[in-house]
């Protein structure tokens, strides 16, 4: 099945992605509460490969890493937003979730079928037929992201060098 778009507005903060009052839950359980305050069925309907789109300031708020991890654990393949809070963007890349600045968010609707190639820097909205250019992620960086993110990749690499 072709990945779908889930579209959110501006100022989606980290407490909506990883609610602070639930931070002591195991990561997979915390992920089940991701975005529940604005989309109660998001965690139960998102499928592996689906893509999150949002307006300005996605991921603002505290620097909790669980915000990016929750999306990744639910199977979200990437987040595209008009703009990101810097700490969320860094956490996403560091923890295995591709993130792209995408000013054309308003041209995507909930449920649109999406084809995304992060390395080629190509996004196709299958539903509308529109194709967009993105800043590509270099293959070596994408390999690290797919390996769980830069932080786990570097930890494994350092552990191997010490052996």
C-alpha positions, 0 to 999 in steps of 0.5 A, spaced: 500 500 500 502 506 498 504 511 504 499 516 506 499 523 508 497 526 515 497 533 515 497 537 521 497 545 522 502 550 525 506 550 532 505 542 533 509 542 540 513 536 543 508 535 548 503 533 543 508 528 540 510 525 547 506 528 552 510 530 558 505 527 563 507 520 560 514 520 559 515 515 564 512 510 560 516 505 555 517 508 548 513 504 544 507 505 549 508 513 549 508 513 542 501 510 542 499 517 545 503 521 539 498 527 537 492 524 541 490 531 543 489 533 536 488 527 532 485 522 537 486 516 532 493 518 529 497 512 533 492 507 531 491 509 524 498 511 521 502 505 517 509 504 516 511 508 511 506 514 512 509 521 512 507 527 516 506 534 514 505 540 518 506 548 518 511 552 521 514 551 528 513 543 528 516 540 534 517 547 538 517 546 546 522 542 550 528 538 547 525 531 548 528 526 544 521 522 545 518 526 540 522 524 534 522 517 537 515 516 537 513 518 530 519 513 528 516 507 532 509 508 529 512 507 522 512 514 520 518 515 514 519 522 514 516 529 517 515 535 512 514 541 515 514 549 513 519 550 518 522 546 524 524 547 531 531 546 531 532 542 536 526 537 534 530 537 527 536 535 530 533 530 534 529 527 528 536 526 524 540 524 530 534 518 532 533 516 525 527 520 522 528 524 516 526 531 516 525 536 510 523 543 510 517 543 505 514 550 504 508 547 499 505 543 505 498 547 503 498 543 497 498 536 500 491 533 504 490 528 509 490 521 506 493 523 499 498 518 497 505 519 497 512 517 494 518 520 497 525 518 495 529 522 500 536 521 497 534 523 490 530 529 493 523 527 490 516 527 493 511 525 489 503 526 491 500 520 487 493 523 488 494 530 485 500 528 480 504 533 483 512 532 483 516 536 488 524 537 489 527 537 496 534 538 498 536 531 498 539 527 504 546 524 501 546 517 501 551 516 507 547 520 511 541 516 509 544 510 511 546 512 518 538 515 519 536 508 516 541 505 521 537 508 527 540 515 526 546 518 527 547 517 535 546 510 535 550 509 529 556 513 532 555 509 538 556 502 535 562 505 530 565 507 537 564 501 540 567 497 534 573 501 534 574 500 542 574 493 541 
